Amino acid sequence: MNDLSLAEMADPARWSAWRETIGTCAAVLTTVSFIPQAWLTLRTRDVSGISVSMYSVFTLGVALWLLYGVLLQAWPVIIANAVTLALAASILGMRLRFGAPVLRPAVCPVRSDR
């Protein structure tokens, strides 16, 4: 039986390949999750449910994650955030370009029989 000591289990080099695999899978999944929204928005031009403030803050956050990845030279972080930044910026751009429909308050009819 091959029993590992606690020190061997805690060795970061031992888990390097797993760490990269997990990071890459997480990056791919979170990045790919934006494709349906970007495609739907581009196809329908319906941006009524998209918050400008949320997407602005999110896009800035992704840009900072991209910068962080560049500074660390972490390719999974760089690639995932570069693609996510492009998708998020395109959704934000479509929201700004296509706008949201103006919601008008419902008008209650005035009854004349009173």
Contacts in CASP RR format, 6 or more apart in sequence:
PFRMAT RR
TARGET T0000
AUTHOR 0000-0000-0000
METHOD contacts of the structure
MODEL  1
MNDLSLAEMADPARWSAWRETIGTCAAVLTTVSFIPQAWLTLRTRDVSGI
SVSMYSVFTLGVALWLLYGVLLQAWPVIIANAVTLALAASILGMRLRFGA
PVLRPAVCPVRSDR
8 14 0 8 1.000
12 19 0 8 1.000
20 76 0 8 1.000
23 76 0 8 1.000
24 76 0 8 1.000
27 76 0 8 1.000
27 77 0 8 1.000
27 79 0 8 1.000
27 80 0 8 1.000
27 81 0 8 1.000
28 80 0 8 1.000
30 80 0 8 1.000
30 84 0 8 1.000
31 80 0 8 1.000
31 83 0 8 1.000
31 84 0 8 1.000
31 87 0 8 1.000
34 84 0 8 1.000
34 87 0 8 1.000
34 88 0 8 1.000
34 91 0 8 1.000
35 87 0 8 1.000
37 87 0 8 1.000
37 91 0 8 1.000
38 87 0 8 1.000
38 90 0 8 1.000
38 91 0 8 1.000
40 46 0 8 1.000
41 47 0 8 1.000
41 50 0 8 1.000
41 91 0 8 1.000
41 94 0 8 1.000
41 95 0 8 1.000
42 90 0 8 1.000
42 94 0 8 1.000
45 94 0 8 1.000
45 98 0 8 1.000
47 94 0 8 1.000
47 95 0 8 1.000
47 98 0 8 1.000
47 99 0 8 1.000
47 100 0 8 1.000
48 100 0 8 1.000
48 101 0 8 1.000
49 100 0 8 1.000
50 91 0 8 1.000
50 92 0 8 1.000
50 95 0 8 1.000
50 100 0 8 1.000
52 92 0 8 1.000
52 95 0 8 1.000
52 96 0 8 1.000
55 88 0 8 1.000
55 91 0 8 1.000
55 92 0 8 1.000
55 95 0 8 1.000
56 92 0 8 1.000
58 88 0 8 1.000
59 85 0 8 1.000
59 88 0 8 1.000
59 89 0 8 1.000
59 92 0 8 1.000
62 81 0 8 1.000
62 84 0 8 1.000
62 85 0 8 1.000
62 88 0 8 1.000
63 81 0 8 1.000
63 85 0 8 1.000
65 77 0 8 1.000
65 81 0 8 1.000
66 77 0 8 1.000
66 78 0 8 1.000
66 81 0 8 1.000
66 82 0 8 1.000
66 85 0 8 1.000
68 77 0 8 1.000
69 77 0 8 1.000
69 78 0 8 1.000
69 81 0 8 1.000
70 78 0 8 1.000
END
